[in-house]
């Protein structure tokens, strides 16, 4: 199996963390997004939208990180990252949807403006950051209430929902907005639990 991606990519990190949780190694093929390699013809042949990651499993090619991590969990041996209980599985899917719809778009606005933009000599859009922080704060307040009742987003066990949130949360700290996480007791405690897992430590080393 091959993973085409970049180690700093949020979506690549979801895939690598899933592989690490399953105790599985894959051949990593660097796609240098800093140079725009994801837009080259061979990359477009694998991923027609020109982004990463992509996996190749023999002749099977799959893109979109949320699809990939579901595939890996079902295919590979190791701890199951999708709950067997129907209600916990539904909760996992709920929080995957919350990440995609409400959390990561606002988090990435903050991250791109406060972290990656300045690296490229860009001036942050303060208004956009403030609006994103207001919206993300509301989402995190809702998340904090949910995590008062359970250790992980899906319920009692670590799942794909947690994996899907983790890269964005880490980059919020890099964007100097970690208080949005640590300032909410239950979200902060969740982050302490998940960010110290060996799989995440390995992927972010």
N, C-alpha and C positions, 0 to 999 in steps of 0.2 A: 504494500500500500504506500502511496505517495501523498504528501500534503504540500500543495503549492501555497506559499503565504509569506508573511513577514513577521518576525517575532514581536514587533511593536504594535502590530495590528490588533485591534480589539477583537475582531471576529476570528482571526487566526488563533488568538489566545483561548477562545472558547473551545476550539477544536483540539488544541494541544492539551488543554486541561482535561477534557473528556478522555483523550487517549491515556493521559497519565493516571486518571482515576481508574481506568479499566486495566492498568498495568500493561499497556501495549505500546510498542514503538513503531513508528512509521518513518519512511525516508522523507526528510524535509528538503524541499526544493525552494530556495530563496527566490522570491519575486520582489525585486527592489522597487518598492513603490515610491521611494524618494527620487528615483530616476525615471519614473513613469513606465516601468517594465510591464505593468499590468495592462497597458494599452498596446503592447506589441502584438503582431499577428498571431504568434503561437499561443500567447496568453488569451487573446480574444477567441481563438479556436476552442479553448477549454471553457472560458467564461465570457459569453458574448456581451455581458454588461461591463466588462473591463474592470472588475474589482477582484478582491481575494476574500477568503481562501477557496481552493478547489481541492477535492481529493480524487485520486485514481485508485480504484480497487480492481485489479486485473483490467478488464475492458470497461468497467463501470466508472463513469465520470459523474461527479455530483458537486454542485455549488450551492451557495446560501448556507451560512453557518448553522442556522437553526435546524435545517433539514439534515445537515451533515452530522450534528451531534446526536440527533435522534437515530440516524442510521447506525452510527458507531455503537451506541448503547445497545441496540437490538442485535447487532452482528457479533460483537466481541464478547469473549468471556470476561468475567470480572464482576465487581459489584454493580448491581442494577441502579441506574440513575433516573429511572422512571418508576415512581411508586406503583406497587401492585394494587393497593387499595384504590377503588374507583374514585372516591372523593378526594383523596390526596393527589391522585393523578390529575383530576380536574383542577385542583388548586395549583398544581405545577403549571398546567397549561394557562391558567388565568394569569399567573405572574410572569410567564414568558410573554404573554400578550401585553401586560402592563409595561414590561421593559421595552417592547418594540414600539408601542403606541405613545407612551407618556414619559418614560424615563430616559432612554438612550438619546432620543432626538434633542432634548433639552440639555442633557449632560454633555453631548458632543458640541453644542453651541458654546457652552462654557469652556470646554476643553480646547476647542479649536481657537477661540479668542484669547484665552489666558495662558495656554501652554504652547501649542504648536504654531500658532500665528506669529507670536513674537520671535520664535526661532527662525522664521522666514522673513523677519523684518517688517511684519505687519502690525499696525496699530489696532488694539482691541476695540471692538464696537461695544462701548459701555452700556448703551441702551439695550442692545440685544442680549448682553450678558445678564443684566438686571431682570429683564422679562423672563429669560430662561430660568434664572434662580427662583423667581417667584413661582413659576409653574412647577419646577422640580421640587421645590420645598413642599408644595401641596401634595405631590405624589409621595414624597418621603414621609410626610405626616401620616398619610394613609397606611404606608408600609410599616411605620413604627407601631401603629395600633395593631396591625396583624401580627407582627413579631412579638407582641406582648403575650400572645397565646401559644406561640410555637417557636421552635429553635431555627427552623429553616423556612424558606418561602413556600415550599410545597407542603410542609407539615413537620412530621417528626424526623424525617431523613433528608440528607443532602441530595439535591436533584439537579437536573438540567436547568431549572429555573435559577438556582443560585449561580451556576456556572455562567449563565447568560448575563447576569447582572455584574459579575465581579470585575471585568476589565474596565467598565465605565466608572465604577466606584473608585478603583485604584487611581485612575487618571484624574479624578476630581481632586485627590490629594496633591497630585503633581501640578494641578491648576490653582493650588492654594485655596481650595474650597472644601478641605476636609472637614471643616466644622459642620458642614451640612450633614455629614455622616455621624461624627462623634458627638455632635450636639443633640442627637436623638438617641436616648439611652438604648432602646431595643435594636435600632438599626446599627448603632455602634457595637453592641455586643454580638450581633450577627456577623458583622464584618470581622471582628476579632476571631470568631469561630472559623469562618471560611478562609480568611486570608492566611491562616497559619497551617492550613492543610498541606501535606507534603506535595501534592500535585501542583498546587498554586505556587508554592515556593520554587519548585523545579522549573515551572514555565516562566516565571518572572526573574529567575536568577540572572 
